[in-house]
């Protein structure tokens, strides 16, 4: 390789510039697509945490797609895919779930709907990875959705249950269980650090 030239890490061509022409659409090579990472969670109770994760992902040059699987209070973060859409994918009604206030029924419905939504997005190439975070209910929903995805598709679950028996949540899939160390109930110096690390982990996988 001649002095002054570099090897483009995306298309393996030799270029004089740090930005290859294929990245800015000036040749006929396939253009580099910025990965989109789905952030899935109960935004009525974990809105601030998901907002931080989304911010950290975008700061690393990736795009986010926020999916709300909450069922009770108003979301603390505006989602790209609402709980109404998730419930509909499970042939359920989000309003009825909220009115009944049956946590078990809500978790089951949202887990089913989230699995359908994630599978569709992944199959269409609209997302390249997924991260979720939560306690018992959030972990049940997030991992159920992740188990619907193929092996090799990046999946990170930040959970208060990650230090225990994770077999019921992971099953036979390659879900990375990330211990939250502290309860996921508001931001503090520990949770900020751990959520930033988790965001970095999913970004490194896509």
ChimeraX attribute file (.defattr): number of C-alpha atoms within 10 A of each C-alpha:
attribute: neighborCount
match mode: 1-to-1
recipient: residues
	/A:1	7
	/A:2	7
	/A:3	6
	/A:4	8
	/A:5	12
	/A:6	17
	/A:7	15
	/A:8	18
	/A:9	10
	/A:10	13
	/A:11	15
	/A:12	10
	/A:13	12
	/A:14	14
	/A:15	14
	/A:16	13
	/A:17	12
	/A:18	10
	/A:19	13
	/A:20	21
	/A:21	17
	/A:22	17
	/A:23	16
	/A:24	10
	/A:25	12
	/A:26	10
	/A:27	11
	/A:28	8
	/A:29	11
	/A:30	11
	/A:31	15
	/A:32	12
	/A:33	8
	/A:34	11
	/A:35	17
	/A:36	21
	/A:37	26
	/A:38	24
	/A:39	25
	/A:40	27
	/A:41	29
	/A:42	28
	/A:43	27
	/A:44	17
	/A:45	22
	/A:46	23
	/A:47	22
	/A:48	18
	/A:49	23
	/A:50	26
	/A:51	18
	/A:52	16
	/A:53	25
	/A:54	23
	/A:55	16
	/A:56	20
	/A:57	23
	/A:58	16
	/A:59	12
	/A:60	12
	/A:61	12
	/A:62	17
	/A:63	19
	/A:64	21
	/A:65	16
	/A:66	24
	/A:67	26
	/A:68	29
	/A:69	31
	/A:70	29
	/A:71	27
	/A:72	20
	/A:73	11
	/A:74	13
	/A:75	20
	/A:76	17
	/A:77	19
	/A:78	14
	/A:79	19
	/A:80	13
	/A:81	15
	/A:82	18
	/A:83	25
	/A:84	18
	/A:85	20
	/A:86	27
	/A:87	27
	/A:88	17
	/A:89	18
	/A:90	18
	/A:91	12
	/A:92	18
	/A:93	17
	/A:94	22
	/A:95	13
	/A:96	13
	/A:97	19
	/A:98	15
	/A:99	10
	/A:100	11
	/A:101	12
	/A:102	13
	/A:103	14
	/A:104	9
	/A:105	12
	/A:106	25
	/A:107	22
	/A:108	16
	/A:109	24
	/A:110	34
	/A:111	26
	/A:112	21
	/A:113	26
	/A:114	31
	/A:115	22
	/A:116	17
	/A:117	21
	/A:118	23
	/A:119	19
	/A:120	14
	/A:121	13
	/A:122	17
	/A:123	12
	/A:124	9
	/A:125	11
	/A:126	15
	/A:127	21
	/A:128	21
	/A:129	24
	/A:130	29
	/A:131	28
	/A:132	29
	/A:133	31
	/A:134	26
	/A:135	17
	/A:136	12
	/A:137	18
	/A:138	26
	/A:139	24
	/A:140	19
	/A:141	29
	/A:142	31
	/A:143	28
	/A:144	22
	/A:145	24
	/A:146	29
	/A:147	19
	/A:148	16
	/A:149	24
	/A:150	14
	/A:151	13
	/A:152	12
	/A:153	17
	/A:154	22
	/A:155	29
	/A:156	24
	/A:157	28
	/A:158	25
	/A:159	24
	/A:160	21
	/A:161	20
	/A:162	18
	/A:163	12
	/A:164	8
	/A:165	9
	/A:166	12
	/A:167	9
	/A:168	10
	/A:169	21
	/A:170	18
	/A:171	12
	/A:172	10
	/A:173	18
	/A:174	17
	/A:175	23
	/A:176	17
	/A:177	23
	/A:178	21
	/A:179	19
	/A:180	22
	/A:181	15
	/A:182	14
	/A:183	15
	/A:184	20
	/A:185	14
	/A:186	13
	/A:187	16
	/A:188	10
	/A:189	7
	/A:190	12
	/A:191	18
	/A:192	15
	/A:193	11
	/A:194	18
	/A:195	24
	/A:196	16
	/A:197	15
	/A:198	25
	/A:199	25
	/A:200	16
	/A:201	18
	/A:202	20
	/A:203	24
	/A:204	10
	/A:205	14
	/A:206	18
